[in-house]
């Protein structure tokens, strides 16, 4: 008889931070191989999901000036992969995360990779980038986590972006063709090295 998994999902908050130009903030993780994601983090004891967003944005990106303009209709849940980079103590307690996503507007676009200074000894992100929502979805691919996790994250981002009314396409055909070519080459290179 298979063993029952009694671990819980870790409660977390994530933020789709959009600048005045309609671009989404992504961070490149500091662990290798690097992959891109939106700011998110676990909800601490006694903290509301909204307070978590403020803390995570400050810790991970240095962003202080923003306003929350929406909240997803439901949490998005995913399982940790077998080779997840999180600590072993987390893996003993949690089987994945249940993320409540918020839509927030940044008051400026000044948080970018030239101005970003990672906080702490072990920063969450080493680089920040404002990107089109479609690019944000494409950048979530990670060789380390594999296709199943990539698919879960991409589906979550698509659903959240759609719920918040963000466009899931690149704005102009030449840009779209160039990005599709670059994206395809990246994915082919990563799959070839597996």
N, C-alpha and C positions, 0 to 999 in steps of 0.2 A: 504494500500500500504506500503511495507517495506521501512524503512528509509535507505537512501543512506549513506554509510560510506565515508566521504570526507578526512579521514586521509591519510597521505602519508606513504611511507616506509622510514625508517631511513637509510641513506647511511652509509655503514660501510666497513671496510677492515678487512680481516682475514688472518692469515698466517699459512701455513703448514711448520713448521720449522723442518728440518731433520738434524740429526747429522751425523758424518762420518760413523757410523755403519748402517745408513739407518733407524733409529728409529725416530718417530714423537714425538714432545714435547706436552704434555697435562698438563693442570692445573686443580686442584680441586678447585671449587668455594668456596668462604668463607662463603656464605649464606647457610642455612640449608633447606632441606636436601642437602648435598653436591652432586655435580655431576661434571663430567669431561668434559672439552672442550678445543679446541685450542684457542690460543690468538686471540682476535678480539676486535674491538671497533669502535665507531662512528667517521666519518670524520669531524673534526672541520672546521669552516669557514676559508677559505684561505689555507687549507691544501690539498695536493695531497693524493691520496690513498696510494702511496708509503711512504710518510712522516708519514701517520697514522700508518703504520706497524712499523716503527722505534720507534715512540712514545709509541705505545702499548706494544711492546716487552720490552722496557726499564721499563715502568711503571708496567707491569704485571709480568714480569719474571726476570728483571735485565740483560737480554741479550743485549749486545751492538755490538758484533762482528758477523756479518752475511752478506750474500750477497743474493739478490733476483735473482733467476734463472728462474722464470716463472710466468705467470699470467693466471688465468682462462679465458676461451674464453667468458664467460658471468657472470654477477652477479647471485648469488643464493638468492632467495627471500623466506622468510617464514613469517607467521603471528604469532604474539604473542598469547599465550594461554590466556584463560580467567583469570587464576590465576597467571599471570606473575609477577615475583618478581621486575620488574623495577618500577621506581617511577610513581606516578599517573600523573605527568606533562607529562611524555613521552607518557603515554597511551592516553592522550587527543590529542596529536599531531601526534603520529605514530601508525599505525596498525601492524607494523612488521619491519623487517630489510631486506635490499637488500645488500648482502655482496659480495664484490669483493675479491676473494681469490688469494693469492700469494704463490708461492713455493719458499722457502728460505733455504739456507744451513748454518748451524752453523759451525763455525771453530773449535769447540771442544764440548765435551759432559759434560763439567764441571758444567752446570746448572742442578742440580738434587735436590731432596728434602733434602739431607743432607746439601747442600751449599746454598740453596735458603733462602733469608731473605726477607719477604714480605715488600713492600714499602708502606708508608703512614699509616694513622690511621685506614683506612678500606681497607685492601688489597683485590684485586680481587681474588687472589689465595692464598690458605694456604699450598698447596703442588704441586710440579712439578714432572713429571715422563716422561722418555723417553720410548716409547712403540712401538711395531710393529703396522703398520697401521690397521691390522685387530682387534687388541686389542683396538685401539683408537675408532673404530666404535662401538664395543661392550660396551665400558665404557660410551657411551653417554646416556644410559638409565637413566631416572629420574622419580621416582614415583610422584614427585611434578608436573611435566609438563605433564605427561601422555603419552599414546601411540602415539597420533597424532603428538606431538612435537618430541618425540623420533624418530618416523619414518621420519619426515622431516629432522632432523639433520643427522640421519644415511644415508639417501639417498644423502644429500648434500655432506657428507664426502666421501661416496663411489664414487660419480661422480667426485669430485675434485681429490681424490687420483688416480682414473683411468686416468683422464686427465693428471695428472702429472707423470704417469707411475709408481706409487707406487704399490707394491704387496698387494693384498687383501686377503692373506692367511697367516697362521702361518707356519713357515719354517720347522718344524719337526713334525712328527706324534705324538710322546709322549707328546711334549709341547702342540700341538693342542688339543689332547684328555683331558689333564689336564685342560687347559683353558676352553674348552667347558663345562666340568663338573662343574668347579667353576662358570662360567658365568651362566649356567642353574640354579644352586642353588641360585645365587644372584637374578636372574629374578623371580624364583618361590617364593622366600621369599618376594620380593617386591610386587608381585601381590597378595600374600596371605594376606598382611597387608593392602590392599586397602579397 
